[in-house]
Amino acid sequence: MAPAKVVLAGANGHGRHHLGILRDLTARGLVELAGVCDLRPAEVDFCTPLQSPDLGELIAKTGAEFTIICTPINTHADLAITALRGGSHVLLEKPPAPSIEEQRRIAEVVAETGLACQVGFQSLGSAAVPALRRLIAGGSLGRVRGIGGSGAWERPSAYFTRAPWSGRRRLNGVDVMDGALTNPFAHATATALALVDAPPHRRDRDRALPRPPHRVRRHLLRTDPAGGRARDHHRGHAVRARVGATARALPGGAR
Ligand SMILES: NC(=O)c1ccc[n+]([C@@H]2O[C@H](COP(=O)([O-])OP(=O)(O)OC[C@H]3O[C@@H](n4cnc5c(N)ncnc54)[C@H](O)[C@@H]3O)[C@@H](O)[C@H]2O)c1
């Protein structure tokens, strides 16, 4: 089987981690990194992909079947739609979009093209998730009333000054919604949601709150980017995200 042609959009930040994975997949003959889309040239030491800041042009020239999008949050919807319309499946870094409206825009083009758009929640690839789902569904863990996630990453000032969009709610008049709850804790929320489609306990169900999963995401997206706490309900279970990140004063005051 010919290696799958891939384009990576956003290669100089977390995209370097994707480059490492692509290097391994290339060595195994599974992937060909056909193109890199970035506003700045990127160093690639294992092949010589075409480089361009124009994603649509790059996909058309390379015939890429898969596009990895690892760019600032405010660019996700436009780039994902460009890739899908170019005929490419998408691996979209989290959080997928800064608002429900932008997420809907992506979902509409996914439905229209029939192509896949997977969000980069790597915890969902862990064998622990289906194992826990089985334990919950089989009742071995007893009655599950809620699922919480906590994290204790340290984010020094340099993390929030590495890029203009980092830690911003809005930038140049557009939503970014980057913050502890919306970004790193999106992993916790997504993982919690992946665990709880076991039928809720009768008493919880009788509380009868309508709880589409997007309520949780919308709630989180509206939370103070500097930190905070969010709680909502999903199929009868409380879903909580708690912030344990350490905040330090930024030079020039709060953003
Ligand atoms: N899954 C994870 O664990 C994880 C970890 C870190 C970051 N991320 C996500 O990855 C994404 C990128 O984060 P980052 O920390 O690498 O950001 P960054 O700002 O450090 O890097 C973004 C890269 O995208 C490029 N870029 C910016 N606008 C572009 C455009 N319009 N077209 C093409 N390239 C463009 C920049 O030049 C840069 O190389 C974010 O969505 C972030 O939340 C995910």
The ligand as a Gaussian input file, in Angstrom:
#p B3LYP/6-31G(d) Opt

LIG

0 1
 N       -2.991000      17.930000      21.932000
 C       -2.188000      18.561000      22.752000
 O       -1.802000      18.048000      23.810000
 C       -1.721000      19.955000      22.414000
 C       -0.571000      20.483000      23.023000
 C       -0.172000      21.791000      22.674000
 C       -0.925000      22.531000      21.750000
 N       -2.044000      21.961000      21.198000
 C       -2.850000      22.720000      20.239000
 O       -2.118000      22.905000      19.036000
 C       -2.511000      24.134000      18.428000
 C       -1.273000      25.008000      18.199000
 O       -0.685000      25.319000      19.447000
 P        0.862000      25.762000      19.526000
 O        1.181000      25.801000      20.966000
 O        1.672000      24.928000      18.611000
 O        0.788000      27.245000      18.921000
 P        2.013000      28.146000      18.397000
 O        1.482000      29.520000      18.246000
 O        3.215000      27.896000      19.254000
 O        2.336000      27.532000      16.953000
 C        1.371000      27.654000      15.908000
 C        2.040000      27.455000      14.559000
 O        1.055000      27.724000      13.557000
 C        1.590000      28.675000      12.609000
 N        0.456000      29.447000      12.080000
 C       -0.210000      30.471000      12.668000
 N       -1.231000      30.879000      11.874000
 C       -1.205000      30.079000      10.772000
 C       -1.990000      29.998000       9.602000
 N       -3.042000      30.822000       9.401000
 N       -1.678000      29.068000       8.665000
 C       -0.618000      28.233000       8.845000
 N        0.173000      28.255000       9.949000
 C       -0.125000      29.167000      10.898000
 C        2.594000      29.501000      13.412000
 O        3.561000      30.121000      12.562000
 C        3.216000      28.423000      14.313000
 O        4.219000      27.697000      13.630000
 C       -3.533000      24.780000      19.377000
 O       -4.822000      24.436000      18.977000
 C       -3.202000      24.133000      20.708000
 O       -4.283000      24.133000      21.597000
 C       -2.430000      20.698000      21.499000

